[in-house]
Amino acid sequence: MKIVFGTVLVFLGNLLAVTGQVITEQEMNELLNSRKIQIDNPIIQNQAIIRQVQDENKIITIQEQQGNASNHVFINQDGTENLGYIGQSGSELETRLWQYNSNNEANLWLSGDYIQTSVKQQGDGNVINSYIENTGIVLRSASLLQEGNNNRIDLSLKGDGFGTNADGQTAVISQYGNQHEVMAIMEPFIYPLEINQTPGINGAGMKISISTSTFDFPMKK
C-alpha cells in the first residue's frame, strides 16, 4: 500500500506532481490527457498532479490559497480499494478525481468561490462523499459520475451568495448500473440539482434522498 500526503500552500507559479517517484514531462502530459482528462485553461499557475496505480493506495492533498492564484488538483487512481481525499479553500478551485475499478472511495471538502468539481468512478462498490460550500457569487459546478453496481454518492451543497447567477450554479449526478444510492443535502434550495440514474439489465435498487431545512424527498411520514 502506498500513502501519499500532499499539502500545497498556493503561491504564484507553484507546481506539485506526485506519483511515488519523479514524474517526467511526458508522463505529466499523458496523465492530463488520458481518460479524457483535459485542461480548459492552458495557463495554469498552480496545480497538483497525482497518479497512483495498483491497489490499496491512499492520497491526501490539501490546498489552501494564499494570494490571487487559482488551485487545481488532478488525481488518477487505477486499482481497487483506493482512497482519495481532496481539501481546497480559497477561490478558483478546480478538482478532478478519476478512480477506476472497484471498492474505491472519494472524499472532497471544498470551501470558497468559483468551484469546479468533477469526480468519475468506474467499477462496483464505489463511494463519493462531496461537501461544497460556495462563499461567493460566481460559478459553482459539480459533476459526479459512477458507472457500475452498488455505488453511493453523498453530496452536500451549501452557500447563499449566488445572487442571480443561476447559469453558473450546476450540480449533476449520474449513475449507471444497479443498486445505486444518492443522498443530497442542499442549503438553501435555490438552484436545481440534476440526478440521472440509468439502470442496467436488471434495473433494480435505485434510491434517492434529497433534503433541505424546508423539505425532504422522499417525504417524511
N, C-alpha and C positions, 0 to 999 in steps of 0.2 A: 504494500500500500504506500502510495506517495502522498504526502501532505504539503501543499504549497500555501504559504501565507504571503499576501501582497498588500502592503499598506502604502498608499500614494497620497502625499500632501501635494496638491497640484499647483505648480507654478508654470510660467510660460516656458514652453519648449521641453517639457519632460516626456520621457518615453520609457515605459516598463514593459519588458517581454519576458515571460517565464514559461519554460517547458520542462524544467528539471535539468536543463543544460542550456548552453548558449544557442540562441536561435539566429540563423543566418537570414540575410535579406531575402533570399529566395524562399525560404521556409515561411517567412512572415507574409510575403505576397501570396503564397499558396494558401496559407491559413485564412487570410482575409477574403480570398476569392473562392474558396472551396465551400461546398454545401450551400451555394447560393448566398454566402455572406458577401455583402457589398458595402462600400463606403460611399455615402451620399456626398460628403464634402471632401474633396481631395486634399485640403489643407487642414490637417488635424494637429492641434498644438500639444495635446496631452492624451495619451492613450495607454491602456494596459491590455496586453495580448497574452492569453494563457491557453495552452493546448495540452491536454492530458489524454494518453492512450492507455488501454488495458483497463483493469477492473479495480474497484475499491479505492479510487482516488478521491482526494478532498482538496478543494480550493477555497480559500477565504481571501477576498480582496475588498479593501475599504478605500474609497476616495473621498477626501474632504477638501473642498475647494477653498483656496486662499488666493484672492485676486480675481481677474476677469477671464481667466482661461476656462475652457469647457472641459468636461470629463467624459471619457469614452472607455468602456470596458467591453472586450470581446473574448468570450470563453468558449472553447470547444472541448467537450469531454466525450470520448468514444469508448464505451465499455459498460459494464454492469456495476450496480451498487456504487455509483459515483455521487458525491455531494458537492454542490456549488453554492457558495454564499457571496452575494454582492451587496455592499452597502455604499451608497452615494449620498452626498449632501452638497448643496450649492445650486448653481444654475447651469443650464445647458447640459443636462445629464443624459447620456446615451448608453444603454445597456443591451447587449446581445449575448444570450446564453443558449448554446446548442448542446443538447445531450442525446446521444444515440445508444440504443439497446435498452435493457430493462432494469427496473428497480432503482432508478436514479431519482435524486431529489434536488430541486432548485429553490433557493431561498433568496428573495430580493427585498431590500429595505431602501427605498428611495424617498428623499425629502428635499424639496426645492422647487424650482420652476424650470420650464422648458424641458420636460421629461419625456424621453422616448425609450420605451421598453419593448423588447422582442425576445420571447422565450419559445424554443421549439424542442419538443421531446418526441422521439420515435422509439416505440417499444411498449412493453407491458409493465404495469405496476409502478408507473412514474407519478411523481408528486410535484406540483408547483405551488409555492407559498409566496405571494407577492403583496407587499404593502407599498402603496404610492400615496404620498401626501404632497399636493400641489400648493405652494405658498404664493404663487404669482398669478398673473392674468394672461400668461401666454400658453403655448401649446402643452398639452399633456396627452400622450398617446401610449396605449398598451396593446400589444398583440401577443396572445398566449395560445399556443398550438400544441395539441397532443395527438399522436397517431398510434393506435394500438388498443389494448384492452385493459380494464381495471385501473384506469388513471384518474387522478383527482386534481382539481385546481381550487385553491383558496385565494380569493382576491379581495383586498381592502382598498377602497378609493376614498381619500379624504381631501378636504380643502374647499374653500368657498370664495376664492378670489378670482374666479374665472371671468367675471364680468359678462359681457355679451359675446365673447369669442367662442361661440358654440362649435364652429367648424374645426377648431383645434383640439376639442375635448373628445377623443375617441377611445373606446375600450372594446376590444373584440376578443372573445374566447371561442376557440374552435376545437372540437373533439371528434375524432373519427374512430369508430370501433364499438365495442360493447362494454357494459358495466362501468360507465363513466359517472363522475360526480362533480358538480360545480357548487361552490358556496361563495357568495359575493356580499360584501358589506359596503354600502355607499353612504357617505355623509358629506354634504347633503345630497339628496337625489335631485340633481338639476339636469344633467345631460344623460342621454341614453347609453345603456350597456347592451352590446350585441352578443348573444350567445348562440352558437351553432353546434348542435350535436347531431352527427350523422351516424346512424347505426351500421354495424357490419352485417354479416349474413344472418345472424340470429336476431339482431335488433332488440336487445333486452337490456334492462338495468340502467336507464338514463335517469339522472336525478339532478334537479336544480333547486337551489335555495338562495333567494335574494332578500336582503333586509336593510332597512334604514331605521331611524328613530321614529318614523311615522307609519311604516307598514312592513309587513313580512310577506314574502311569497315563497312557498305556498302559504296561504293564510292560516294563522293560528286558530285552533278551535277553542 
